[in-house]
Amino acid sequence: MTGAIVHSDTAIPGNLGMIFDKDSNAAWQRVLARDSRADHEFVYAVESTGVYCKPSCASRRPSRTNVRFFVTCADAEAAGFRACLRCRPSLKVPAEDTLSDAVARAAALLRSHHDRHPSLEEVARTVGLSRFALSRGFQRILGVTPGEFARAQRLEYIRQKLSEGSGSVTEAIYSAGFGSSSRLYESTAGTLGMKPSTMKAGGAGETIHWTTTDSPLGCMLVASTERGLCSVLFADSDREAERELRERFERATLLREDAGLGESVRYVLSQMTENPSAASLPFDVRATSFQQRVWQALRAIPRGETRSYGEIAESIGAPKAVRAVGAACGANHLAVVVPCHRAVAADGRLTGYRWGIERKRRLLEMERGSR
């Protein structure tokens, strides 16, 4: 039901127009008030009649249990509803370039306010969109909700402060807008990452949840601990993907969880098909400082472009470490998220991709096609 404002507080992959429960309840209150200011923000549909209306429609109010909300008329019609002949709803969607610009400005606002969490209404008002259009835009363009994006920015700020060694852990937590360390861990379930020693020990003591999904490049496995993503890989089958995960984390407890990893799967898929400007979701990988420098350099390469291993080595100030750059690419556990497919040989040939040269070629073609 693309575009539906669903009655749920969890993400549903593929539902680009999804709004969360609190917004659905807010929309219903505006319908009860016949608020004409909401007429250009959403429409509501009545399952018992098959009709959708604008919020200010003068018709008798239906039972709440029969009502569904949509952010565009097209979404309501795609779900099988027809326009009300009494109020004749008309809901225009911002042009894609206008929407992209608004989302970019909203993302910049959220990124600059790591010390507090502006409300969705405040951000939407600042960029000139309704809260519903802004939520839809974030999910369509970035693959995450505004709240998910803001949370990732605050965590990224903490990780950056800790990695710089500037101040104490407590200072970093407070400056990121968390009132205490307990508030941080309540909010993030400890998304500060797996220790290198744990990775080296095959994930000993960790519980890893994983799932597989179809992708444009075939079977893709996404795995996560309670701290965030720990593995993204491609394979020819579910069985092969699971076998590689078990070899990588041979001492961890692995639990398949198809329903609970929807947000992570949606994010990774968005990296393949969209042109995201948001920082990544927190991912559960810690590596040597050299590997981190290589991975950051890879992520700085524009989508669809490539750099030679030598050029990457130059960019991180280690021009003689070409082989080490290749090794760091090979040690990457997060396909697509850390785009090691953008590293090529000195003559431009596609070489050295652990999930196959053809997948590397197709990833670059997809990125060039979505720019």
N, C-alpha and C positions, 0 to 999 in steps of 0.2 A: 504494500500500500504506500507507494512513494508519496511523500508529502503529508502523510497523516500526522497529527499531533497525538502520539500514542499515550496511553495511560500506563506509563511505566517509568521507573527511575533508573533503568539500565539501558545500555545502548543496544540497538538492533542493527547488525550489519546490513548495509544496502539501503537503509531507510533514510534517504538524504534529507527529507523534510521533517525529520523527527524533532519534536519538542518534548521536554520532560514534564512530569506530572504537575509540578508547581505552575508551569506556564499554561497547562491545560485548564487548571482550576482558575487561574487568573482570567483566561479567555472566557470561561463560563460566566464569571461575575460580570464581565463587560457585556455579554449577551443578555443577561438578566436586566442590566441597566439600560439596554438598547443604546449603547454608547456609539454614536456616529463617528467618533474619532478613530474607532477600531475598524471602520469599514474598508480601509485600505491596507489593513494589516493581516487579516485572515478571514476565512468564511467558516460557517459551521454547517454540518450536514445532519439530516435526521434519517436514521435507518428505517424507521417505520413508514416514511413517505417517499424516500428516495430523492428528496429535494435538498439543495443546499442554499443558504441565505447569507446575507451580510448581517453583522451583529445588530444593526439598528432596525432590522425588519419588524414590521408591526404585527406580524402573525403571532398566534398564540404560542407561548413558549412550550416546547416539548419536554418530555421527561429527560433528565440528565443522562440516564443510562442509555438512551437512544441517540445521543449526540456524539459526533466525531468532528474534529477540527482539522482544517487544511490551510496551508499557507498560500496556495494559489487556487484559482478556479479550475485550472487545467488538472491539478492533482485531484480535486473533488470529482471532476468528470471522468478521469482515468479510473477512479474507484467505483464508477457506476452511478453517480448522482447527477441530476439535472438541475439547471438553474431555476430559482424561484421566479415565477412570472409576476409576483407582487412587488418584490424589492429589486429585481433585476440586478443581481450582484455583478460587479466588475472589479477585478483585482489585478492591477498591473504589477509585473515583476521588474525590478531594476535590470537594465541591460547588463550583460555579463561583465563588460569592462567597468561599468559604474559599481557593480557589486564587488568586483575584485579590488578596486581602489578603496572602497569602504572597509572591506575586510582587512586589507593591508594597514589602513590607518587604525582600525580597532586593535589589530595585533600589536602595532607599535605602542599604542596606549597601554595595553595590558602588560607589555614587556617593560615599559618604563615605570610601572606602578607595582614593582615586585614587593614593596613594603605594605601594600594593602590590596584589597580585592574589590575594585569598583563593581557596582551592580550592573547587571545586563542592561537595565534601563538607562543608566548613566552613560555607558559606552555607546549604546545605540543612538541616544540623543546627540552625542558628540559627533558621530559620523553621519548623521542624517538618515538613519534607517529605523524601522520599527524593530522591536526586540525579536519578533518572529522572523523577519527577513534577515536579520543579522545572524541568528542561530542557524538558519538554513544556509546562509552564505558560508559560514565557517565550516559546516559539515560538507558542503559541496566542494569547496575549494581546498580546504586544509585537511578534511577528513576527521576533524575532531570538533567538539562543542567549544564555545568560548570558555566555559568553566574548566574543561580539560586542558585547554591551551594555557590559561592563566596559572593553573596548578603546576604545569610543566615548567613555566617560566620561573616560578618561585623556587622550585627544586633546582633548576639549572643555576640560579643565582647562588644558592647555598653551595652547590658542588664547585662552582667557580671560586668562590671565596675560600673554601677549604683547600682547594688545589693550589691557590696562590699563597696560602699560608698567612693571609692577612687577617689577624684577629683570631679569637677563639671560636670554638664550635658554637658556644652560647651566643656570642656576638653575631655570628652569621645567621643563626636561627631567628634572633630578634630583629635583625635588620631586614630579613625577608618577610617580616610581618607576622610571624608566629609568636604568640604570647609566651610560649614555653616549649621545651623540648617535647613534652607529652602531647601538645597540640600538633606539633610537626608529625610525630609518629602516628597519631590518630588519623591525621589527614592523608598521610602518604604510605602507611604500612611499611615504613622503612625503605623507601625507594632510593637509597643512597648507594646501592651497588654491592655485588658479590666481591669478597676479598680475593686478591690474587692467590693466596694460599688455598682458598677453597676451590678455585678453578683448577689449580695445579693438582689438588687431591681428588680430582674427578667428581667434584660436587659433594664430597662427603658431608653428611648432615643436612643437606638441602632437600627440599621437596620441590620438584619442578612439574608444573602443569603444562601440557602441550596439546596441540591440535594440528590437523592438516586441513588444507583447503585447496580448491582449484584456483589457479592463477593463469595469467596469459602465458606463463612459462612452464605450465604443468603443475605437478603436485608441489605444494609449498608447506613446510612445517614451521609453526610459530610456537616457541616455548618461553615460559616465564616463571620466575620465582615470585615470592610475595614482594620483592623489591623491583620487579620490572622485567623487561625482555632479556633473555639470556641466549637465545639462539633463533636464527631465521635461516632456513636452508631449503634447497631445492632437491628433488629426487624424482625418480621415474615411477615410484609407487609409495603408498603409505608405509608398507613394510620396510622398504629401503630407507625411508626417512626416519622411521622409528629406530632402525638398527644404527644409523649414524648418530642419532641423539644418544642412544645407550652407550655407544663406544666413547662418545665425548664426555659423558657424565656417568661413568660406570658405577660410581659409588653413591649416586643420588637416588632418591625415591622418585620415580617417574609416574605421574598420574595423567591419563588422558582426560581432558576436559573440553569438550567441543563448545558447550554453551557459554562458559565463563570467560572465554578469551576473545569475544566478539570485538571489543574495542581495539585490542592489539592487532587482530587480523585486519580490521578495517583500516587502521593506520598504515600498516605495512603495504597493503594493496594500494593505498592512496599514493605512496611514494613511487609506485610504478606507473601510474596513469595520470596523476595530477602534477601541478607545478607548485608545490607547497612552499610557503614562506615561513611557516611556523618552525620553531625549534623542535627537535625530536621528542617523542615521549621518553620518559626516563627509561634507560635500558641498563640491564643488570650485567655489565661487563666492566671489569677492571683489568688493565694491562700495564706493561712497562711504559715509562714515560715516552720512550721512542715510538712504540706502537701508537700511543695516543696522538703524538704529533703527526704521524703518517695518516691516521684515520681522520684527524681534523683537516689535514690538507686534502684528502680525498673528498670530504664533504664540502670543501670550498670550491671544488671544480664545478662550473655551471653545468646544469643538466644537458645531456646530449653531447658535451665536449669531452675530450680525453687529454691526458698528460702522460708522457713517458715516465718510466720509473726514475730515470735520471732527472727529469724536470721536477718530479715530486721531491727527490732527495735535495735538489738545489733549493726548493721552496722552504724546506725546514732547516736549512743551514747545515746540511750534511752531504755535500756533493759527492763524496766518495762512498756513501753508504747505499749504493744502488741495490746490491743484493739484499741488504737488510730491509729495504723498502719492500722488495718482493716478498720477503719472509713475513713482514707485517701484514701485507695484503692476504697472504695465505693463512694467517692466524685469525683473520676476521671471522667472527661467528654470526655476524648480522648481515646477511645478504641484503642488498638494496638499501637498507638503512645506513650502513657504512658502505658507500658505493665503490667498492674495489673494482667493479667492472669498468670504471673510467680510467684505469691504469693500463697502458699499452707499451709495446716494445718501442725502442728508439726510432724504428722506421715506420711506426704507426700500425704494425700488425697487431691483431688481437691474440694475445697469448696468456697463458697462465691463470685461467679462471677455474676454480675448483669445481664449479657446477656446470662446466662445459662451455666451449667457445661459442657454440650456437646460441646458448642462452645469453651470453655476453653480448653478442651481435644484436640479438632481438631487444635486449634491454636498452641499448644505445639507440636503436631505431625508434623504440617507443618514446624515449625521452625527447628525441629530436622532433617527433611528430606531435608532442604535446606542448612544445614551447610556444 
